[in-house]
Amino acid sequence: MAEPATVSAREERILGIIETARGKRPKFRDERITMAHGAGGKATQSLIEGLFLPALGDGALAELADAGAISIDGVELAMTTDCYVVRPLRFPGGSIGDLAVNGTVNDLAVSGARPLALSLSLVLEEGLAADELRSEVEAISAAAKAAGVEVITGDTKVVERGHADGMYVCTTGVGRRDRRARLSPAGIRPGDRILLSGSIGEHGMAIMLARGEFDLDASIESDTASLWPAVDVLLDAGGEGVHCLRDATRGGVASVLNELARASSVAMLVREGAIPVQPAVAGAAEILGIDPMYVANEGKLVAFVAADRADEVLEALRGAPGCEQASEIGEVRTEPPGMVLVETSFGGRRVMDQLVGDPLPRIC
């Protein structure tokens, strides 16, 4: 890939200011929690790094991975937990039930762990129709079977009418770390290629349209699915050449890239024209004034792969279920550290910053 044109002194000065600001640890100074604190962007970062980490310790939690690691009698395990508060409960392509299963097994998968078992806790709202609950339990069962995991424990609580949007689902997952996986943000190196497993933005847009808040008619379905088959293919084809994986959920691909660039102190250059987006998603996003790069996905991952393995890994990835549109979208560089730059379709460059605010609330 050709190097971008030399930046001007003004650009260097601006990039330096941004780099200095990003190098400081965020502080949590907000007086009230807002929806932005759950969107996966700057407010979420300040909440986690400014409040949770100082209180809970900067040990294993400080890596901010999708799953934590634990070893029991020599067996390497991974553990993750999540809550799902999507509205509406059912949407084109999925529902809160299969979303909860897939979201949890995907956090294990991109951490290099084969999903094994789940816990399931349901918060049910008084007045929820029994048929709706039955449908979601069936969706959870079907998704668990498809993902090859078993629900082994659970809990149920009921809250007063008007306090839970029908139901909330909380899941914890346990998986066994795969011997082929050596995945960590610290493993990302300059020269690595950035691979994306498929088209982006379907999940967030499907839910936005399902709410009926906009007079838009587009055929868009959520991409919710287990990512372990894709991760299995990646590890088999690339081995230790696969340095880091993340699923692009809250905040979309842009938030994942910013988080990892900052964590690994590298720069990332993304080619706008290489990012796969379905025409319906692109059209809806343009009308709503939303960049698809910031829209949540529930069945897509970003992979950082050594340059000498990238072509064969990409070819193998395209053979995995749901990854036919997998693409190489950019590469890792050294400067400016902690930042993500985009080569636009017009030949210029811009900074792809972290998400500010919450353009699509309550989508996962």
KEDO-108301 format. One record per residue (C-alpha): x, y, z; residue number from 1; residue in three letters. Coordinates in steps of 0.2 Angstrom, whole numbers. Example, Ala and Ser with C-alpha at 12.3 -4.5 7.8 and 13.67 -1.06 7.14 Angstrom:
2
      c1      c2      c3     k     r
      62     -22      39     1   ALA
      68      -5      36     2   SER
REM end
This chain:
364
      c1      c2      c3     k     r
       0       0       0     1   MET
       7      17      -5     2   ALA
      11      29       9     3   GLU
       0      44      11     4   PRO
       5      61       6     5   ALA
      16      71      18     6   THR
       5      81      30     7   VAL
       7      99      32     8   SER
      14     108      47     9   ALA
      -4     113      52    10   ARG
     -10      95      51    11   GLU
       5      89      62    12   GLU
       1     102      75    13   ARG
     -17      97      76    14   ILE
     -13      79      76    15   LEU
      -1      82      90    16   GLY
     -14      91     101    17   ILE
     -26      76      98    18   ILE
     -12      64     103    19   GLU
      -8      73     119    20   THR
     -26      74     124    21   ALA
     -29      55     121    22   ARG
     -13      51     130    23   GLY
     -21      57     147    24   LYS
     -32      44     157    25   ARG
     -50      49     156    26   PRO
     -58      56     172    27   LYS
     -76      53     177    28   PHE
     -84      70     182    29   ARG
    -102      68     176    30   ASP
    -115      72     189    31   GLU
    -128      60     180    32   ARG
    -128      45     170    33   ILE
    -134      48     152    34   THR
    -138      36     137    35   MET
    -121      41     130    36   ALA
    -112      31     144    37   HIS
    -119      15     137    38   GLY
    -115      19     119    39   ALA
     -97      13     118    40   GLY
     -89      30     114    41   GLY
     -80      43     124    42   LYS
     -93      44     139    43   ALA
     -91      25     141    44   THR
     -72      26     141    45   GLN
     -73      39     155    46   SER
     -85      29     165    47   LEU
     -74      13     164    48   ILE
     -57      20     165    49   GLU
     -61      35     177    50   GLY
     -73      26     189    51   LEU
     -73       7     187    52   PHE
     -54       3     185    53   LEU
     -48      14     199    54   PRO
     -61       6     211    55   ALA
     -59     -12     205    56   LEU
     -41     -12     202    57   GLY
     -29     -11     187    58   ASP
     -26     -30     186    59   GLY
     -33     -41     173    60   ALA
     -48     -30     171    61   LEU
     -37     -16     165    62   ALA
     -34     -24     148    63   GLU
     -52     -21     144    64   LEU
     -53     -37     134    65   ALA
     -70     -44     129    66   ASP
     -67     -59     141    67   ALA
     -56     -61     156    68   GLY
     -43     -76     158    69   ALA
     -43     -88     172    70   ILE
     -33    -104     175    71   SER
     -39    -119     185    72   ILE
     -28    -134     187    73   ASP
     -19    -130     171    74   GLY
     -35    -128     161    75   VAL
     -35    -110     153    76   GLU
     -53    -103     153    77   LEU
     -61     -87     148    78   ALA
     -76     -79     156    79   MET
     -87     -64     150    80   THR
    -103     -56     155    81   THR
    -116     -45     147    82   ASP
    -133     -37     149    83   CYS
    -146     -35     134    84   TYR
    -159     -21     135    85   VAL
    -164     -20     116    86   VAL
    -180     -12     111    87   ARG
    -191     -19     103    88   PRO
    -188     -36     109    89   LEU
    -190     -44      92    90   ARG
    -183     -36      76    91   PHE
    -180     -41      58    92   PRO
    -166     -55      59    93   GLY
    -167     -59      77    94   GLY
    -173     -55      95    95   SER
    -166     -51     112    96   ILE
    -165     -70     116    97   GLY
    -153     -75     102    98   ASP
    -144     -58     103    99   LEU
    -140     -62     121   100   ALA
    -133     -79     117   101   VAL
    -123     -74     102   102   ASN
    -116     -58     110   103   GLY
    -109     -68     124   104   THR
    -102     -82     114   105   VAL
     -94     -69     102   106   ASN
     -85     -61     116   107   ASP
     -77     -77     121   108   LEU
     -73     -82     103   109   ALA
     -64     -66      99   110   VAL
     -54     -68     115   111   SER
     -48     -85     107   112   GLY
     -59     -96     118   113   ALA
     -71    -110     111   114   ARG
     -88    -106     120   115   PRO
     -94    -120     132   116   LEU
    -107    -114     144   117   ALA
    -119    -100     148   118   LEU
    -128     -93     163   119   SER
    -145     -85     160   120   LEU
    -154     -72     171   121   SER
    -170     -64     166   122   LEU
    -178     -48     172   123   VAL
    -196     -49     167   124   LEU
    -208     -34     168   125   GLU
    -225     -37     176   126   GLU
    -238     -39     162   127   GLY
    -226     -47     149   128   LEU
    -236     -59     138   129   ALA
    -232     -77     142   130   ALA
    -231     -80     123   131   ASP
    -218     -67     121   132   GLU
    -208     -75     135   133   LEU
    -210     -92     128   134   ARG
    -204     -86     111   135   SER
    -188     -79     118   136   GLU
    -184     -94     128   137   VAL
    -186    -104     112   138   GLU
    -175     -92     103   139   ALA
    -162     -93     117   140   ILE
    -163    -112     116   141   SER
    -161    -112      97   142   ALA
    -146    -100      97   143   ALA
    -137    -110     111   144   ALA
    -139    -126     101   145   LYS
    -132    -117      85   146   ALA
    -117    -110      95   147   ALA
    -113    -127     103   148   GLY
    -116    -121     121   149   VAL
    -127    -126     135   150   GLU
    -136    -115     147   151   VAL
    -131    -123     164   152   ILE
    -138    -111     177   153   THR
    -150     -96     178   154   GLY
    -161     -84     188   155   ASP
    -177     -75     186   156   THR
    -184     -58     193   157   LYS
    -200     -49     190   158   VAL
    -201     -30     192   159   VAL
    -216     -18     192   160   GLU
    -225     -14     176   161   ARG
    -215       0     166   162   GLY
    -198      -4     173   163   HIS
    -190     -16     161   164   ALA
    -196     -14     143   165   ASP
    -204     -31     143   166   GLY
    -188     -40     148   167   MET
    -169     -39     151   168   TYR
    -157     -53     148   169   VAL
    -141     -55     157   170   CYS
    -129     -69     152   171   THR
    -112     -75     158   172   THR
    -101     -86     147   173   GLY
     -87     -98     150   174   VAL
     -75    -105     136   175   GLY
     -59    -114     135   176   ARG
     -44    -105     127   177   ARG
     -39    -112     111   178   ASP
     -20    -117     110   179   ARG
     -19    -109      93   180   ARG
     -24     -91      99   181   ALA
     -11     -78     105   182   ARG
     -23     -64     105   183   LEU
     -20     -47     113   184   SER
     -20     -28     109   185   PRO
      -2     -29     114   186   ALA
       1     -40      99   187   GLY
      -4     -27      86   188   ILE
      11     -22      77   189   ARG
      15      -9      63   190   PRO
      12     -17      47   191   GLY
      -2     -28      52   192   ASP
     -17     -29      40   193   ARG
     -34     -25      46   194   ILE
     -47     -37      41   195   LEU
     -66     -35      42   196   LEU
     -77     -51      42   197   SER
     -91     -43      32   198   GLY
    -103     -29      28   199   SER
    -107     -17      43   200   ILE
    -121      -8      51   201   GLY
    -136     -21      49   202   GLU
    -140     -24      67   203   HIS
    -141      -6      72   204   GLY
    -151       0      57   205   MET
    -163     -15      58   206   ALA
    -167     -10      76   207   ILE
    -169       8      72   208   MET
    -181       5      57   209   LEU
    -191      -8      68   210   ALA
    -195       5      80   211   ARG
    -205      14      67   212   GLY
    -199      31      72   213   GLU
    -194      36      55   214   PHE
    -204      35      39   215   ASP
    -191      24      30   216   LEU
    -195       7      21   217   ASP
    -179      -3      19   218   ALA
    -176     -22      19   219   SER
    -162     -23      33   220   ILE
    -160     -38      45   221   GLU
    -149     -39      60   222   SER
    -133     -49      57   223   ASP
    -134     -58      74   224   THR
    -124     -74      73   225   ALA
    -111     -84      82   226   SER
     -93     -79      77   227   LEU
     -84     -95      83   228   TRP
     -84    -103      66   229   PRO
     -76     -88      58   230   ALA
     -63     -87      73   231   VAL
     -60    -106      71   232   ASP
     -56    -103      52   233   VAL
     -45     -88      56   234   LEU
     -34     -97      69   235   LEU
     -33    -112      58   236   ASP
     -27    -102      43   237   ALA
     -16     -89      52   238   GLY
     -11     -96      68   239   GLY
       1     -84      78   240   GLU
       0     -73      63   241   GLY
     -18     -68      70   242   VAL
     -13     -55      83   243   HIS
     -29     -48      89   244   CYS
     -48     -50      86   245   LEU
     -63     -39      92   246   ARG
     -82     -40      88   247   ASP
     -88     -23      83   248   ALA
    -104     -21      94   249   THR
    -108      -5     103   250   ARG
    -100      10      94   251   GLY
     -97       0      78   252   GLY
     -80      -3      69   253   VAL
     -74      15      72   254   ALA
     -75      13      91   255   SER
     -66      -4      90   256   VAL
     -52       3      80   257   LEU
     -50      18      92   258   ASN
     -50       8     107   259   GLU
     -37      -4     100   260   LEU
     -26      10      93   261   ALA
     -26      18     110   262   ARG
     -23       2     119   263   ALA
      -8      -3     108   264   SER
      -1      14     105   265   SER
      -1      12      86   266   VAL
      -9      22      72   267   ALA
     -22      14      60   268   MET
     -25      19      42   269   LEU
     -42      14      35   270   VAL
     -47      15      17   271   ARG
     -65      21      16   272   GLU
     -68      13      -1   273   GLY
     -64      -4       5   274   ALA
     -77      -5      19   275   ILE
     -92     -16      14   276   PRO
    -109      -8      17   277   VAL
    -125     -15      10   278   GLN
    -134      -2      -1   279   PRO
    -150      -2      10   280   ALA
    -139       2      26   281   VAL
    -129      15      17   282   ALA
    -145      23      10   283   GLY
    -153      23      27   284   ALA
    -138      29      36   285   ALA
    -136      44      24   286   GLU
    -154      49      26   287   ILE
    -152      48      45   288   LEU
    -135      57      45   289   GLY
    -126      42      53   290   ILE
    -109      35      48   291   ASP
    -111      16      47   292   PRO
     -94      14      55   293   MET
    -102      19      71   294   TYR
    -117       8      70   295   VAL
    -117      -8      80   296   ALA
    -115     -25      73   297   ASN
    -119     -42      81   298   GLU
    -110     -54      69   299   GLY
     -95     -45      63   300   LYS
     -77     -45      69   301   LEU
     -61     -35      66   302   VAL
     -45     -45      64   303   ALA
     -27     -39      65   304   PHE
     -16     -51      55   305   VAL
       3     -51      51   306   ALA
       6     -44      33   307   ALA
      14     -60      26   308   ASP
      -2     -70      32   309   ARG
     -15     -58      27   310   ALA
     -20     -64      10   311   ASP
     -22     -82      14   312   GLU
     -31     -78      30   313   VAL
     -43     -67      21   314   LEU
     -46     -80       8   315   GLU
     -50     -93      21   316   ALA
     -61     -81      31   317   LEU
     -72     -78      15   318   ARG
     -76     -97      16   319   GLY
     -83     -95      34   320   ALA
    -102     -94      36   321   PRO
    -108     -76      34   322   GLY
     -91     -69      29   323   CYS
     -92     -70      10   324   GLU
     -89     -51      10   325   GLN
     -74     -51      21   326   ALA
     -62     -37      16   327   SER
     -45     -30      20   328   GLU
     -49     -12      25   329   ILE
     -32      -5      31   330   GLY
     -16      -7      40   331   GLU
      -7      -3      56   332   VAL
       6      11      57   333   ARG
      17      20      69   334   THR
      12      38      68   335   GLU
       2      46      75   336   PRO
       0      34      89   337   PRO
     -17      31      97   338   GLY
     -26      38      82   339   MET
     -36      31      67   340   VAL
     -35      40      51   341   LEU
     -47      37      35   342   VAL
     -41      38      17   343   GLU
     -57      45       9   344   THR
     -64      41      -8   345   SER
     -58      58     -13   346   PHE
     -40      55      -9   347   GLY
     -39      65       7   348   GLY
     -37      60      25   349   ARG
     -48      63      41   350   ARG
     -47      58      59   351   VAL
     -60      45      63   352   MET
     -63      50      81   353   ASP
     -72      40      95   354   GLN
     -91      41      96   355   LEU
     -98      56     105   356   VAL
    -116      54     111   357   GLY
    -128      40     107   358   ASP
    -135      40      89   359   PRO
    -144      23      91   360   LEU
    -149      20     109   361   PRO
    -155       3     116   362   ARG
    -149      -8     102   363   ILE
    -140     -22     112   364   CYS
REM end
